[in-house]
Every structure is written in structure tokens, then in C-alpha cells.
Amino acid sequence: MRAGWLFVLAVVAASPVLADDDPRISFPDARTLLARGRTSTCTDIPCLIDEAYAKDDEARALAQALYATTGDVAGTGPEERMDGGYRGTIKLVPQLPIGAHRKHLAWVKEAMESFDAFFAALFPARTTPPAYRWRALQFRFVRSPGKRTPSAYAFGWTVAYNVHGSLLTSRAGVIETMWHELFHTNDFAHDAWSVTALEPDYATILRRCGRKVTCFDAYAPNSTKVRASGMYYAFQPGNGVREYAAELAVRYYREQSQMVRDGKLAGRAFKCGPAENARSWNALIAEFFAGRDLVPACP
């Protein structure tokens, strides 16, 4: 749904292995992901991965490479019924990404490696590092029988990934959705920063535009819309400022990636729109990205 204009940095080499000071997933957390509902005699995470993916050699290799290079562990989520808001109640069941679902594991691996490449390009040595975590995530793979939502959702340093998700049908769609969810995990870690920092301008935009979709054209970070209502996802009633902030982060990823790749943007920079855009943009990059912005100043 948002993949139409996504710009992705090419991953020209395998991501570096984990450094000693990188965040790590604990063995008990990995055991919950990989040995859910069964006993295991493993004493390390690679062993857990081998056990969980024993029926699919290709998927096992992908899961091992993902863990070795980015510290991410891909397992399953629990069976549950979740409140999907305007989507209704949704049943989710565990689904290991093997066999016909293996492509999702491959796309997640590519996404996380592309984020490594993104941060390496944007924050070379001796620059101030971002206040942002993009490694050592727990991926809970699930499926939603009879539904295609939600595509993904995040909590803590965990991302639930629905193999039936409507946004997760291509590599580009997965990369963008994973970046969106990655921002949520960082927003939570910054004490729900978006709620206090962006809410005043967000509320002003909502009051100004009401339900008139075209009014939001100048304020929407991207073109994502909810099919049922036709409203921009960033301003869909019930979504709130956190979703606006995550969409803003996707726009940051898009614009910085294009600047690294092409040295210029194909269209107008988001910050060069209304004043609310510039304030939100500057607040986002100051909080999470050390003020790093390759997009030139507005004319």
C-alpha cells in the first residue's frame, strides 16, 4: 500500500556480524520464540534455530544468517484474539516462515540488512550516532485466518508479522512496513515521544481539515490511505499521532535513501510544505537521528 514510492538502498555485501556492544536477545526470549509449545534441550540460540527450522533447510539458513548478521530472531507468536480497532476482532495463530511462507523470512532478512546499509551510509564513522535501535529484534510470525490485517504490529523490541498481511506481498512492501514498525519500537523506548512532541500540530491539522481528505494532501507524509474510508493512514480516525509519527519516519527513510542514492529528491521535500510539516520533521530528526538531514534547505 505504501510501496509505490519506496526508495531502498542496495545491499552490496552481507551485513557485518554483531559487535560486542550491540544489543542482544536473551536465550529465554529466543526459546519462547523458537520452542513455543514444545520442550528443547538446546543451550544456545543457533541450536534453537536449527531445531525450529529442521523441516526446511533453506529457511533454516536464512534464520541463522539473520541472527548472525543483525541479531534478529525469527520465530512464532502465540495464538490469540486481538482488538483490531476499526478492523474488528482478529484471530492470529502461529506460523513459522517455512515452505510456502519462506519468502517472508527472506524479505525480512533483506529489510534488516537494508537498514544496516542505510545507517552505515547516513552515519559514517566519526559522526554523531542516531538515538535509534534497529538490531536484535524479535520477529513473531503469525497468520490471520480469513483476514489480511493487521500486516504487522510492534511492542517493545518485538514485531508481529502476519504472513497473510495485505502490505506484505513484496520485498519493497516488507521493507517499508518493517521500517514503520521499527519506528514504533523506538518511539515506545523514548517514552512515547510522539504523543507529547507532535500532538499539538497533529491536533491542529485534524481540526483544520476535519474529514475533508483533500485538505490533508499537504500534510500527509505519504500517500497511504485506508481503503474503507479513503482517508490518509496518518490521519485515519482512531489511529492517532503515533501512526502519523511512524509515517513521518517512513518519509525520512525515503528521502534520505534517495539523497544517498541520487543526490537529490524527485519531488518536493516534506519539510518544505506547511509550517506544521517542518516542525514535525525537525523534531523527529533531532530526537532520533542526531539532526542528520541530507535534504537541502527549503528555497
N, C-alpha and C positions, 0 to 999 in steps of 0.2 A: 504493500500500500504506500510505503514511503520510498520504495527502492528506485523509483523512476529517475531521481536526480542524484543518487548517491555517488560520491567520488571516493574511490578506495585506493590507498597506497599499495603498490605491488609489493609482495613479499619476495624478495630476490634470493633470500637464503633462509635456512632454518633459524628460528629464534634461538638466542643464546640460552644455555642451561641456566637454572636458577642460581643466583648468587647467594652467598651465606646470609646476607641481611634481608633477603626477600621474605615476604610473608609466607606462611606455610599452613596447610590444612592438617589438623591433628589426626592421628590414627583413629581415635574413636569416631570422629566425624566421617572419615573416609569409610570406616566399617559400616556405619549406618547407611551410607550411600550405596555401597557395593555388595553388602551381605544382608540386605534387608530381607527379613523373614527366614533366614537360614543361618546355620552355625558355620564358623570358619576357624581353621587352625592357623591362619596367617598371622604373622607378626610384623609385617610391613605393607606399605600401600601398593607397591608393584605386585606383590603376591595377591592382594585382594583384587587387583585389576585382572590378573591372569585368571583367577577363579571366576569372576563375574562374566568375563567375555570368552570363556572357554569354548563356546559353540561357534564363534566367528573369529577366525584368525585375523582378518582384515580390520575388523572393529577393535580387536584387542591391540593391534599395532598402533592404531590411531589413538586409543585411550592412553596407552603407555607413552607415546610421543607427546601428547597433550600435557600429561603430568610432568614429564621430564623437562620440557621447554618452558612452560608457563606456570606450572604448579597447580593447574586446574584439575579437579577430579570429576569425572562424568559417571554418574550412577543413576539411581531412580528416586522418585518421590513416593510418598505414601498414597494409598487410596484415600480419597477424601471428597467431600462435597463443599464447594466454596461459593460464597456470595459474590456473584459477578456483577453486582450493581445493576445497571440498565441491561446487562446481558442475561440476568436471571441466575438461578442456581445451576452450577455446573459440576458434574461428576468428573473427577480425574482419577486415573488408575496408573500404576507404574508401567513404564515401557522402556526397557533397555534399548539403546540405539544400535541394534544389530539387524542383520538381514536386510529387509526392505527399508528399515529405518536408519541404516548405517550412514546414509548420505548426510543426515542431520549432525552426526558426530563429526564428519569430515568438514562440514560447513562451520561448526563451532570452532574446531581447531584452526581453520583458516581465519576466522574472525579474530580470535585471540592473538594469533600471530600478526595479523594486520595491525592490531592495536600496539603491539610491541614496536612494529616498524614506524607507526605514527608517532609515538612518543620519542623514539630514537631520532627521528627526523626533526621533530619540533623542539626537542630539548637536548641538543648535543652537549658534550662534556663542557663543564665549567659554567653552564647556565643554571639559574635557579630552578630546582626540580618542581614539578607540579605537586600540589597537595591532593593527590589522586591515586587511588589504587586500582589496578587493572589486572592483577595477577592473583593466583591462589583462590579461585572462586570454586564454589560447589555447584555443579550442574545437576539438577533433579529432572530427569527426563520422564515425561508422563504423556498420556493421550486422553482426549476428551471424547468418549463415545457419543456419536450423534451430533457433535458440535465442533466448531472450528475456532472457538475462543475459550479462554484468552490465549494469545500466541505465547506469551511469556509474562512472568511477574517476578519481582525481586524482593528480598528481605534479607537483612544482614549482608553477608557476603555470599549469598546463595541466589541462584537464578533457576526458577522452574521453567522448563522448556517443553512446550506442547508439540509433539510431532505431527499433530493434526492442525496446528495453528495456521490461520489464513495468511499471516505475514511471512511464514517460514517456508516458502516454496522455492526459494532460490538462494544462491550464495549471497548476493547483494542484500536481499531482504533479511537474511540472518545476521549479517554484519551490522546493518543499521539497527535492527531490533536489539541485538546484544549491546550495542553502544547505549541505546536508550535505557535499557535495564541497568547497565553498568553505572550510569549516572545516578539512578535511584539509590543504588547501594552506597555511593559516595555521599549523596545528599543526606541519607539517614545517618551516616557516620559523622557528618558535620551538623548534627543536632537539628535535622530538618531545616537546613539553611534557607531553602527556597520559600518556606512559609513566611518567615519574617522579612527576608530581603526583597522578595519580588511581589509579595501580596499587595502592597499599596498601588503600584502601577497596574498590576493584573486586575484588581477590582475596578480601577478607573476605566480600563478598556472595556470590561464587561458592562459597566453602567452606560458607557458611551454608545456601545453597539447593540446592547440587548440581544435579540435573536436574529438580527439582520446579518446574514452571512457575509455579504459583500463588504460590510463595514469592517470586518476582521481581516480583509485582504492585506492591508498594510501592516498588520500586527502579527500575523501568524508566522512562526519561524519556518514553516514549510507547508507543503500542500496537502498533508494528511487530513482526510475527512472521514467522519463516521458515516458509513453507508446509510444507516437507517434515518439519520437526521439531516445529513448533508452539511453538518457543522464541522468546522475545523477541529481536529482531535485536541489541540491545545486549549480550545475554548468550549469543548463539549460540556454541557451542564452535568455536574456530578464528578467531573474529572479533577477540577481544582488546579491550583497553582503548581503543584508538584509535577503534573503532566506537562504543563506549559514549560516548566524549567527543563524537563527531560528532552522535550522537543527543541528547546533552545540549545541544549548541549549537542544534539544531533546536528543542528545547523553549524555549530562551532566546528565539529568534526568535518563536516562537509566543506566549509570554507577554508579551513587550514589545510586540509588534504589537497584541495585544488591549488592553493597557493604554493605548496611544496611541489606539486606535480607540474603546474603550468606557469607559475609566477604571476598569475592574475586570475580574477574571477570572471566567469562568463556573464554574470548578471550583477545587479546592484547588491552591495553588501547589506546584510540585515541591519547593521548598526547605523546605516545611512538613511533609514526610514524615519518614522516619527520619533519624538524625543524619548518615549517610553522604551522603544527598542534599544536605543543607545544606552540608556541607564541599566536595563536588564543585561545587556551584552557586557558592559564594563564590569558590572557586579559579578557576573558569572566567571569571567576570566581572572578577576582579582582574587576570588575566593578559591578557585580550584586549579587554575592554570598559570599561576605566578605572573599574571598580567601579560602573558605571551600571546601576541596577535600579529600575524603576518600580513593581515589585510591593511592596505594603506589607509591613512586618514581620509575622512569624507571630504569631497570637494566643497 
